[in-house]
């Protein structure tokens, strides 16, 4: 495909929206996307899990105003039926939602707690080489003092699926350092076809969950299962850690803020400015006031208090330290 034709091809943007905080985060995501002139054709899908035996309660978006506003902002609400994860592992929504997207069309999945800050056309996606977020910490695995170590744990998974382990390694990182091994945050990922990506993602995740190799004994897969399977999928499909230049996604073009307290604690001024500019819209502000963190941090001034607590040029190395300080100050909300 020529560069010009690729630039004109519509890209499907996928997030998950459901009852609770995700419906408000979905609305904020859609508003942030709509507020930035996009020079590449995009189509926003909000995947909505449907009720069934894997959910105790109806997971669909409850607020009719939110549903209407999402539609008004150009989003298509995309129902899907969870068959493998559901309430016991809601992170599996991002896997099962892929099968509801139109096949053979390029897609980018974003976690719903993401803001769009600039034109996504600035990101030079090569949809034949998948990638995912490198804004992560060494959250998995947690090797025991007596082993197995990082290498043996990860190699057991590559061997399980017939993948070449050595070519996944970062030779600039020494043995025993987690960064040597392919590991992503699942806050975004992309590929040329959601069905091909989803087939592998689902197969690997279910196999790891239901029959983990012995090397994974004692390793937690909740909530890490998606992030354990994701690098295997990306490696199998020919992608890697170098699929995108740094500083665009999870940088100047998007922000995966995780929670509003973390946004105010650690993100750059331009992220806060974008959030508070969106809050100037009377209709959006009135609806998002139903989301307690938005009310407290954006409208009631808790964000300003939070921002004053942290030096963003000298943040703690671990996110958990930021969370702990927020809890001590009574400023933690999810």
Kinemage of the C-alpha trace (Angstrom):
@kinemage 1
@onewidth
@group {chain A} dominant
@subgroup {mainchain}
@vectorlist {calphas} color= white
{ca unk a 1} P 0.000 0.000 0.000
{ca unk a 2} L 1.372 3.442 -0.925
{ca unk a 3} L 1.993 6.014 1.806
{ca unk a 4} L -0.774 8.273 0.440
{ca unk a 5} L -3.306 5.452 0.311
{ca unk a 6} L -2.385 4.353 3.833
{ca unk a 7} L -2.922 7.899 5.089
{ca unk a 8} L -6.428 7.945 3.559
{ca unk a 9} L -7.429 4.556 4.969
{ca unk a 10} L -9.914 4.730 7.829
{ca unk a 11} L -8.528 3.566 11.147
{ca unk a 12} L -10.889 2.136 13.741
{ca unk a 13} L -10.359 3.400 17.279
{ca unk a 14} L -11.584 1.011 19.982
{ca unk a 15} L -12.269 1.669 23.653
{ca unk a 16} L -14.459 -0.200 26.157
{ca unk a 17} L -17.422 1.523 27.821
{ca unk a 18} L -19.685 0.069 30.470
{ca unk a 19} L -21.558 0.998 33.628
{ca unk a 20} L -19.642 2.774 36.359
{ca unk a 21} L -16.563 4.894 35.842
{ca unk a 22} L -15.800 3.521 32.367
{ca unk a 23} L -18.899 5.173 30.897
{ca unk a 24} L -17.623 8.570 32.056
{ca unk a 25} L -14.059 7.854 30.949
{ca unk a 26} L -15.409 6.788 27.545
{ca unk a 27} L -17.254 10.093 27.242
{ca unk a 28} L -14.143 12.048 28.194
{ca unk a 29} L -12.086 10.073 25.666
{ca unk a 30} L -14.617 10.737 22.895
{ca unk a 31} L -14.779 14.434 23.768
{ca unk a 32} L -10.988 14.736 23.711
{ca unk a 33} L -10.816 12.989 20.318
{ca unk a 34} L -13.581 15.184 18.918
{ca unk a 35} L -11.941 18.395 20.188
{ca unk a 36} L -8.793 17.888 18.096
{ca unk a 37} L -9.028 18.269 14.302
{ca unk a 38} L -8.053 14.841 12.955
{ca unk a 39} L -6.512 14.812 9.495
{ca unk a 40} L -6.705 11.026 9.064
{ca unk a 41} L -10.087 9.267 8.708
{ca unk a 42} L -10.991 7.692 12.049
{ca unk a 43} L -14.001 5.797 13.323
{ca unk a 44} L -14.552 5.531 17.083
{ca unk a 45} L -16.130 2.380 18.487
{ca unk a 46} L -17.155 2.097 22.127
{ca unk a 47} L -17.343 -1.642 22.840
{ca unk a 48} L -20.064 -2.422 25.368
{ca unk a 49} L -20.155 -5.814 27.133
{ca unk a 50} L -23.611 -7.334 27.222
{ca unk a 51} L -25.285 -9.062 30.170
{ca unk a 52} L -24.885 -12.804 30.502
{ca unk a 53} L -23.762 -15.588 32.816
{ca unk a 54} L -20.286 -14.085 33.292
{ca unk a 55} L -21.713 -10.888 34.835
{ca unk a 56} L -23.572 -10.653 38.145
{ca unk a 57} L -25.137 -7.344 37.079
{ca unk a 58} L -25.928 -5.715 33.756
{ca unk a 59} L -22.613 -4.187 32.586
{ca unk a 60} L -24.114 -1.953 29.893
{ca unk a 61} L -23.896 1.843 30.014
{ca unk a 62} L -26.714 2.902 32.315
{ca unk a 63} L -26.763 6.657 31.746
{ca unk a 64} L -28.900 7.453 28.694
{ca unk a 65} L -27.387 10.930 28.474
{ca unk a 66} L -23.900 9.428 28.241
{ca unk a 67} L -25.072 7.097 25.473
{ca unk a 68} L -26.593 9.960 23.519
{ca unk a 69} L -23.551 12.181 23.953
{ca unk a 70} L -21.232 9.413 22.774
{ca unk a 71} L -23.350 9.089 19.645
{ca unk a 72} L -23.426 12.860 19.171
{ca unk a 73} L -19.607 12.870 19.375
{ca unk a 74} L -19.463 10.401 16.481
{ca unk a 75} L -18.968 7.172 18.419
{ca unk a 76} L -20.585 3.879 17.482
{ca unk a 77} L -21.605 1.794 20.495
{ca unk a 78} L -20.579 -1.757 19.682
{ca unk a 79} L -22.232 -4.533 21.713
{ca unk a 80} L -20.253 -7.710 22.337
{ca unk a 81} L -20.968 -10.837 24.360
{ca unk a 82} L -18.195 -11.872 26.772
{ca unk a 83} L -17.727 -15.629 26.552
{ca unk a 84} L -14.457 -16.226 28.397
{ca unk a 85} L -13.736 -13.499 30.967
{ca unk a 86} L -16.509 -11.111 32.063
{ca unk a 87} L -16.717 -9.992 35.677
{ca unk a 88} L -14.087 -12.421 37.038
{ca unk a 89} L -11.492 -10.762 34.777
{ca unk a 90} L -12.852 -7.533 33.260
{ca unk a 91} L -9.490 -6.743 31.629
{ca unk a 92} L -10.438 -9.532 29.234
{ca unk a 93} L -12.961 -7.130 27.688
{ca unk a 94} L -10.170 -5.646 25.580
{ca unk a 95} L -9.503 -9.098 24.135
{ca unk a 96} L -13.086 -10.150 23.450
{ca unk a 97} L -14.117 -6.728 22.094
{ca unk a 98} L -11.691 -7.185 19.191
{ca unk a 99} L -13.994 -9.766 17.637
{ca unk a 100} L -16.805 -7.200 17.359
{ca unk a 101} L -14.742 -4.846 15.185
{ca unk a 102} L -14.913 -5.065 11.382
{ca unk a 103} L -12.245 -7.574 10.290
{ca unk a 104} L -9.380 -6.733 7.937
{ca unk a 105} L -9.389 -3.067 8.911
{ca unk a 106} L -6.574 -1.403 10.873
{ca unk a 107} L -7.371 -0.605 14.486
{ca unk a 108} L -5.893 1.033 17.549
{ca unk a 109} L -7.158 -0.048 20.949
{ca unk a 110} L -6.893 2.462 23.803
{ca unk a 111} L -7.675 1.987 27.444
{ca unk a 112} L -10.662 4.174 28.204
{ca unk a 113} L -8.720 6.249 30.756
{ca unk a 114} L -6.830 8.000 27.959
{ca unk a 115} L -6.941 11.570 26.655
{ca unk a 116} L -6.257 12.522 23.043
{ca unk a 117} L -3.994 15.566 23.006
{ca unk a 118} L -3.162 16.024 19.319
{ca unk a 119} L -3.810 14.771 15.786
{ca unk a 120} L -3.364 10.978 15.675
{ca unk a 121} L -2.058 11.382 12.118
{ca unk a 122} L 1.200 12.514 13.737
{ca unk a 123} L 1.760 8.893 14.779
{ca unk a 124} L 3.450 6.918 11.955
{ca unk a 125} L 1.582 3.650 12.476
{ca unk a 126} L 2.800 0.704 10.446
{ca unk a 127} L -0.207 -1.546 10.884
{ca unk a 128} L 1.743 -4.518 9.546
{ca unk a 129} L 4.058 -4.292 12.591
{ca unk a 130} L 2.041 -4.259 15.809
{ca unk a 131} L 3.147 -2.457 18.919
{ca unk a 132} L 1.907 -1.495 22.356
{ca unk a 133} L 2.590 0.898 25.197
{ca unk a 134} L 6.073 1.045 26.681
{ca unk a 135} L 4.919 3.225 29.559
{ca unk a 136} L 5.168 0.471 32.138
{ca unk a 137} L 6.980 -0.737 35.207
{ca unk a 138} L 8.369 -4.196 35.928
{ca unk a 139} L 5.090 -5.407 37.375
{ca unk a 140} L 5.358 -9.010 36.124
{ca unk a 141} L 6.808 -11.496 36.802
{ca unk a 142} L 8.006 -11.317 40.399
{ca unk a 143} L 10.718 -13.978 40.491
{ca unk a 144} L 11.271 -15.845 43.724
{ca unk a 145} L 14.685 -15.533 45.386
{ca unk a 146} L 15.397 -19.178 44.568
{ca unk a 147} L 14.147 -19.045 40.983
{ca unk a 148} L 13.087 -19.436 38.324
{ca unk a 149} L 14.224 -16.012 37.150
{ca unk a 150} L 12.915 -13.632 34.520
{ca unk a 151} L 14.570 -15.483 31.667
{ca unk a 152} L 13.247 -18.920 32.573
{ca unk a 153} L 9.715 -17.634 33.193
{ca unk a 154} L 9.459 -15.753 29.918
{ca unk a 155} L 11.205 -18.488 27.920
{ca unk a 156} L 8.665 -21.041 29.153
{ca unk a 157} L 5.904 -18.976 27.537
{ca unk a 158} L 7.714 -18.483 24.233
{ca unk a 159} L 8.433 -22.209 24.132
{ca unk a 160} L 4.796 -23.018 24.911
{ca unk a 161} L 3.664 -21.228 21.750
{ca unk a 162} L 6.566 -22.124 19.491
{ca unk a 163} L 8.007 -18.598 19.410
{ca unk a 164} L 11.648 -17.617 19.103
{ca unk a 165} L 12.681 -16.310 22.512
{ca unk a 166} L 16.154 -14.956 21.787
{ca unk a 167} L 14.970 -12.534 19.094
{ca unk a 168} L 12.567 -10.934 21.598
{ca unk a 169} L 15.355 -9.892 23.971
{ca unk a 170} L 16.836 -6.408 24.287
{ca unk a 171} L 20.599 -7.049 24.097
{ca unk a 172} L 21.330 -3.651 25.640
{ca unk a 173} L 19.811 -4.838 28.930
{ca unk a 174} L 21.659 -7.341 31.148
{ca unk a 175} L 20.340 -10.717 32.266
{ca unk a 176} L 18.067 -10.508 35.271
{ca unk a 177} L 16.788 -7.003 34.468
{ca unk a 178} L 13.084 -6.949 33.555
{ca unk a 179} L 13.580 -4.527 30.661
{ca unk a 180} L 15.582 -7.168 28.785
{ca unk a 181} L 12.320 -9.044 28.166
{ca unk a 182} L 9.526 -7.889 25.893
{ca unk a 183} L 6.875 -6.381 28.153
{ca unk a 184} L 4.156 -3.809 27.455
{ca unk a 185} L 1.398 -1.963 29.179
{ca unk a 186} L -1.858 -2.923 27.459
{ca unk a 187} L -3.024 0.718 27.490
{ca unk a 188} L -2.795 0.762 23.697
{ca unk a 189} L -2.000 -1.688 20.931
{ca unk a 190} L -2.583 -1.774 17.171
{ca unk a 191} L -2.510 -4.022 14.115
{ca unk a 192} L -3.904 -4.352 10.606
{ca unk a 193} L -6.730 -6.753 11.583
{ca unk a 194} L -8.551 -7.105 14.918
{ca unk a 195} L -9.585 -10.683 14.178
{ca unk a 196} L -6.042 -11.911 13.566
{ca unk a 197} L -4.793 -10.074 16.646
{ca unk a 198} L -7.743 -11.205 18.766
{ca unk a 199} L -7.414 -14.856 17.746
{ca unk a 200} L -3.866 -15.033 19.086
{ca unk a 201} L -4.561 -12.819 22.102
{ca unk a 202} L -7.498 -14.974 23.188
{ca unk a 203} L -5.729 -18.286 22.544
{ca unk a 204} L -2.585 -17.289 24.409
{ca unk a 205} L -4.451 -15.721 27.345
{ca unk a 206} L -6.753 -18.712 27.840
{ca unk a 207} L -3.883 -21.189 27.600
{ca unk a 208} L -1.812 -19.249 30.141
{ca unk a 209} L -4.792 -18.880 32.476
{ca unk a 210} L -5.987 -22.474 32.267
{ca unk a 211} L -2.710 -24.392 31.975
{ca unk a 212} L 0.252 -22.193 32.963
{ca unk a 213} L 3.743 -23.667 32.568
{ca unk a 214} L 5.361 -24.903 35.803
{ca unk a 215} L 7.702 -21.894 35.736
{ca unk a 216} L 4.677 -19.666 36.476
{ca unk a 217} L 3.935 -21.374 39.796
{ca unk a 218} L 3.433 -18.667 42.396
{ca unk a 219} L 3.119 -15.892 39.802
{ca unk a 220} L -0.073 -13.815 39.913
{ca unk a 221} L -2.039 -13.550 36.681
{ca unk a 222} L -4.684 -11.202 38.086
{ca unk a 223} L -4.577 -8.475 36.889
{ca unk a 224} L -1.539 -9.199 34.731
{ca unk a 225} L -2.863 -11.860 32.340
{ca unk a 226} L -3.428 -9.470 29.418
{ca unk a 227} L 0.064 -8.013 29.812
{ca unk a 228} L 1.612 -11.483 29.984
{ca unk a 229} L -0.039 -12.591 26.752
{ca unk a 230} L 0.340 -9.280 24.866
{ca unk a 231} L 4.096 -9.380 24.152
{ca unk a 232} L 3.758 -12.924 22.855
{ca unk a 233} L 1.048 -11.792 20.427
{ca unk a 234} L 3.048 -8.829 19.212
{ca unk a 235} L 6.200 -10.910 18.775
{ca unk a 236} L 4.296 -13.648 16.908
{ca unk a 237} L 2.861 -11.060 14.495
{ca unk a 238} L 6.235 -9.492 13.715
{ca unk a 239} L 6.035 -6.434 15.938
{ca unk a 240} L 8.176 -5.275 18.812
{ca unk a 241} L 9.303 -2.560 21.168
{ca unk a 242} L 10.515 -0.386 18.267
{ca unk a 243} L 7.180 -0.313 16.382
{ca unk a 244} L 6.680 3.416 17.067
{ca unk a 245} L 9.015 6.332 17.715
{ca unk a 246} L 8.999 7.401 21.361
{ca unk a 247} L 7.236 10.456 22.734
{ca unk a 248} L 4.003 10.391 20.683
{ca unk a 249} L 1.545 7.894 22.162
{ca unk a 250} L 1.856 8.167 25.943
{ca unk a 251} L 3.500 11.503 25.204
{ca unk a 252} L 2.557 14.533 23.128
{ca unk a 253} L -0.347 12.900 21.239
{ca unk a 254} L -2.068 10.805 23.933
{ca unk a 255} L -1.966 10.412 27.692
{ca unk a 256} L -2.939 7.205 29.498
{ca unk a 257} L -3.633 8.908 32.817
{ca unk a 258} L -4.960 5.829 34.676
{ca unk a 259} L -6.839 7.854 37.320
{ca unk a 260} L -7.544 11.552 37.766
{ca unk a 261} L -5.470 11.721 40.984
{ca unk a 262} L -2.490 10.327 39.071
{ca unk a 263} L -3.128 12.718 36.186
{ca unk a 264} L -2.885 15.737 38.461
{ca unk a 265} L 0.035 14.301 40.419
{ca unk a 266} L 2.383 13.440 37.570
{ca unk a 267} L 1.297 14.537 34.092
{ca unk a 268} L 2.636 17.564 32.223
{ca unk a 269} L 0.847 20.893 32.230
{ca unk a 270} L -0.472 20.417 28.686
{ca unk a 271} L -2.424 17.334 29.832
{ca unk a 272} L -4.069 19.221 32.692
{ca unk a 273} L -4.782 22.116 30.346
{ca unk a 274} L -6.489 19.757 27.871
{ca unk a 275} L -8.639 18.184 30.588
{ca unk a 276} L -9.701 21.523 32.021
{ca unk a 277} L -10.409 22.953 28.570
{ca unk a 278} L -12.812 20.066 27.971
{ca unk a 279} L -14.472 20.862 31.294
{ca unk a 280} L -15.403 24.312 29.981
{ca unk a 281} L -18.135 22.701 27.885
{ca unk a 282} L -21.287 23.159 29.973
{ca unk a 283} L -23.061 20.031 28.757
{ca unk a 284} L -20.034 17.783 29.170
{ca unk a 285} L -19.250 19.238 32.580
{ca unk a 286} L -22.796 18.662 33.803
{ca unk a 287} L -22.753 14.987 32.812
{ca unk a 288} L -19.238 14.274 34.066
{ca unk a 289} L -20.136 15.829 37.419
{ca unk a 290} L -21.876 12.499 38.040
{ca unk a 291} L -18.426 10.904 38.178
{ca unk a 292} L -17.136 11.625 41.686
{ca unk a 293} L -13.404 11.912 40.789
{ca unk a 294} L -14.209 14.435 38.040
{ca unk a 295} L -16.373 16.444 40.417
{ca unk a 296} L -13.727 16.503 43.148
{ca unk a 297} L -10.528 16.948 41.140
{ca unk a 298} L -11.663 19.065 38.196
{ca unk a 299} L -14.569 21.056 39.590
{ca unk a 300} L -13.891 21.242 43.336
{ca unk a 301} L -10.189 22.019 43.146
{ca unk a 302} L -8.687 18.814 44.495
{ca unk a 303} L -6.527 18.680 41.370
{ca unk a 304} L -4.809 21.931 42.319
{ca unk a 305} L -4.101 20.588 45.806
{ca unk a 306} L -2.741 17.380 44.339
{ca unk a 307} L -0.533 19.200 41.852
{ca unk a 308} L 1.093 21.222 44.629
{ca unk a 309} L 2.204 18.058 46.450
{ca unk a 310} L 4.513 16.746 43.723
{ca unk a 311} L 7.610 17.946 41.903
{ca unk a 312} L 7.052 16.613 38.409
{ca unk a 313} L 10.753 16.939 37.662
{ca unk a 314} L 11.533 14.620 40.575
{ca unk a 315} L 8.689 12.147 40.920
{ca unk a 316} L 9.042 8.887 42.852
{ca unk a 317} L 10.336 6.120 40.627
{ca unk a 318} L 7.427 3.814 41.443
{ca unk a 319} L 3.788 4.653 40.818
{ca unk a 320} L 2.873 2.936 44.087
{ca unk a 321} L 4.758 5.622 46.027
{ca unk a 322} L 2.608 8.315 44.388
{ca unk a 323} L -0.560 6.365 45.196
{ca unk a 324} L 0.536 5.948 48.825
{ca unk a 325} L 1.154 9.667 49.236
{ca unk a 326} L -2.233 10.473 47.694
{ca unk a 327} L -3.893 8.074 50.139
{ca unk a 328} L -2.105 9.691 53.106
{ca unk a 329} L -3.431 13.071 51.986
{ca unk a 330} L -6.984 11.765 51.477
{ca unk a 331} L -6.732 12.456 47.739
{ca unk a 332} L -7.013 8.973 46.306
{ca unk a 333} L -10.086 8.108 44.248
{ca unk a 334} L -10.631 5.581 41.482
